[in-house]
């Protein structure tokens, strides 16, 4: 199984999307993660710590 992304990265990605208005596809490029990884932010909120 792949290693989960850090909580710090999670916070940066979510801030870029929710506060800065960045689109998810833009955030995936900027942070070099898969678009599918940030497809469901609610999932991240439930599983990250």
C-alpha positions in Angstrom: 0.0 0.0 0.0 1.2 3.5 -0.8 2.4 5.8 2.0 -0.3 8.5 2.8 0.5 12.1 2.2 1.5 14.2 5.1 -0.9 16.3 7.1 1.0 19.4 6.2 0.6 18.7 2.5 -3.1 18.0 3.1 -3.5 21.4 4.8 -1.7 23.2 2.0 -3.8 21.6 -0.8 -7.1 22.2 1.0 -6.2 25.8 1.7 -5.3 26.4 -1.9 -8.7 24.9 -3.0 -11.0 26.2 -0.3 -9.5 29.6 0.6 -7.6 30.6 -2.5 -10.2 29.3 -5.0 -7.7 27.1 -6.9 -9.3 24.4 -9.0 -8.5 20.8 -8.1 -6.8 20.1 -11.4 -4.5 23.2 -10.8 -3.8 22.1 -7.3 -2.8 18.6 -8.4 -0.3 20.2 -10.8 1.1 22.7 -8.3 1.5 20.1 -5.6 2.5 17.3 -7.9 -0.2 14.8 -6.7 -2.8 12.9 -8.6 -6.0 14.7 -9.4 -7.9 11.7 -8.0 -6.2 12.2 -4.7 -8.0 15.4 -4.1 -11.2 14.4 -5.8 -13.1 14.0 -2.5 -11.8 16.5 0.1 -14.4 15.1 2.6 -12.6 11.8 2.5 -9.3 13.6 3.4 -11.0 15.3 6.3 -12.2 12.0 7.7 -9.0 10.1 7.3 -6.1 12.5 7.8 -4.3 13.1 11.1 
